[in-house]
Amino acid sequence: MRQRQEFHVDSTRYLDDHGKPLDGLPALAGDTDRVLAAYRNMVLTRTFDAKAIALQRTGKCGTYPSVLGHEVIGTAIGQSMVKTDVFVPYYRDQAVHMLRGVGLREMLLYWGGDERGSANWENCPEDLPIAVPIATQCCHAVGVASAMRIRGEERAVVCCVGDGGTSKGDFLESINLAGAWHLPVVFVAINNQWAISTPRSLQTGAETIAQKAISAGLPGHAVDGNDYFAASEALDIALERARGGKGATLIEAVTYRLGDHTTADDATRYRTAEDLKRAWEKDGVKRLQNWLHDNGIWDAEKEKALQAESKDKVEKAVEEYLATEPQPPTAMVDYLFETLPVALQAQRERIAAKYRGGES
Ligand SMILES: Cc1ncc(C[n+]2csc(CCOP(=O)(O)OP(=O)(O)O)c2C)c(N)n1
């Protein structure tokens, strides 16, 4: 018989809004290389994000979901995972993808509607593609985690989902299974306060999202998702637990979506400028930058160099993306199935014939 689990929901934060330690820091704060690599990833993510929005605005990219406000939690996830773990993303996980080795060009290809941007064959080939249907990825995550458990592997799955996604049956059924089968999976519910125009207050009657873990028999932790140290510590613990056969965890990362839902949205229609201003005061990237400054690890010169370096990387990726030869129209069915169903085969042939004939 497995031991009864400890049911608790706690909430962690180490830095105040200005990056000053509240009361001690976890040991990982002493790992300067890790903290600096984290900050660099956050800046690169933010630079990429601004460029992707600009590309969409000028007709060079499809609808794009801004990651502004998710840089800290995404970076914490990417750093805590090891290569052999499996990442099961949703559509706002650019900061994680950077650390899983997905190229900036590939990310642009994906949002430009090219499926070649969807695979990460060279670095983490078992990571799943981005899930746009809300919370469906949670079911895939428990499937992958079940396989790991059956094979007795010391690996873990990380599955991201939004606060809105946690209202769906897919999420609730998945955490239930993860608890019942003791699966090696870490669910990260990124609570950015909005599901398009639905505020967190209308999303659920539960006081926290982390407490949904209790119904599934999992530990639930709410962390300040803008606090790099709190987020990283929670991820490190949950992943070690999962890989060590001790079961699943639900982490609620509390943050704020600083941009529009996607480039097809206008958030000024449903939230106030004051709310947004207050959220910017809690920005986790600036908070970590302040902490680095206060500890003599960072200065204005280094910041300038990092900004320039990040811009160069993004510009280079944009050039490569724009120079990529588009795929033929048949590609729209080529990525759907391992073996194309009969009904689609005829359609594919018609598309191919039309394309060969040069018709538009
Ligand atoms: C199954 C399904 N229903 C509806 C949608 C439309 N939709 C796209 S994003 C979204 C809100 C999701 O909010 P949340 O889970 O909080 O994630 P966030 O976008 O805020 O990161 C909805 C309803 C969808 N993509 N899939």
The ligand as a Tripos MOL2 file, in Angstrom:
@<TRIPOS>MOLECULE
LIG
   26    27     1     0     0
SMALL
NO_CHARGES

@<TRIPOS>ATOM
      1 C1        -11.3730   23.5810  -26.6580 C.3       1 LIG1
      2 C2        -11.2320   25.0390  -26.9160 C.ar      1 LIG1
      3 N1        -12.2320   25.8800  -26.5780 N.ar      1 LIG1
      4 C3        -12.0860   27.2180  -26.7990 C.ar      1 LIG1
      5 C4        -10.9440   27.7050  -27.3710 C.ar      1 LIG1
      6 C5        -10.8080   29.1960  -27.6160 C.3       1 LIG1
      7 N2         -9.8210   29.7600  -26.6900 N.ar      1 LIG1
      8 C6         -8.5890   30.0260  -27.0860 C.ar      1 LIG1
      9 S1         -7.6500   30.6310  -25.8640 S.2       1 LIG1
     10 C7         -8.9200   30.5800  -24.7640 C.ar      1 LIG1
     11 C8         -8.7310   31.0480  -23.3400 C.3       1 LIG1
     12 C9         -7.7240   30.2400  -22.6020 C.3       1 LIG1
     13 O1         -7.3710   30.8880  -21.4120 O.3       1 LIG1
     14 P1         -6.3260   30.2640  -20.4050 P.3       1 LIG1
     15 O2         -6.4990   28.7820  -20.3390 O.co2     1 LIG1
     16 O3         -6.4410   30.9960  -19.1250 O.co2     1 LIG1
     17 O4         -4.9120   30.5240  -21.0890 O.3       1 LIG1
     18 P2         -4.2440   31.9080  -21.5480 P.3       1 LIG1
     19 O5         -4.6240   32.0920  -22.9960 O.co2     1 LIG1
     20 O6         -4.7590   32.9880  -20.6730 O.co2     1 LIG1
     21 O7         -2.7780   31.7430  -21.4220 O.co2     1 LIG1
     22 C10       -10.0600   30.0870  -25.3600 C.ar      1 LIG1
     23 C11       -11.3490   29.9160  -24.6930 C.3       1 LIG1
     24 C12        -9.9180   26.7790  -27.7150 C.ar      1 LIG1
     25 N3         -8.7620   27.1750  -28.2230 N.pl3     1 LIG1
     26 N4        -10.0740   25.4720  -27.4570 N.ar      1 LIG1
@<TRIPOS>BOND
     1     1     2 1
     2     2     3 ar
     3     2    26 ar
     4     3     4 ar
     5     4     5 ar
     6     5     6 1
     7     5    24 ar
     8     6     7 1
     9     7     8 ar
    10     7    22 ar
    11     8     9 ar
    12     9    10 ar
    13    10    11 1
    14    10    22 ar
    15    11    12 1
    16    12    13 1
    17    13    14 1
    18    14    15 2
    19    14    16 1
    20    14    17 1
    21    17    18 1
    22    18    19 2
    23    18    20 1
    24    18    21 1
    25    22    23 1
    26    24    25 1
    27    24    26 ar
@<TRIPOS>SUBSTRUCTURE
     1 LIG1         1 GROUP 0 **** ****
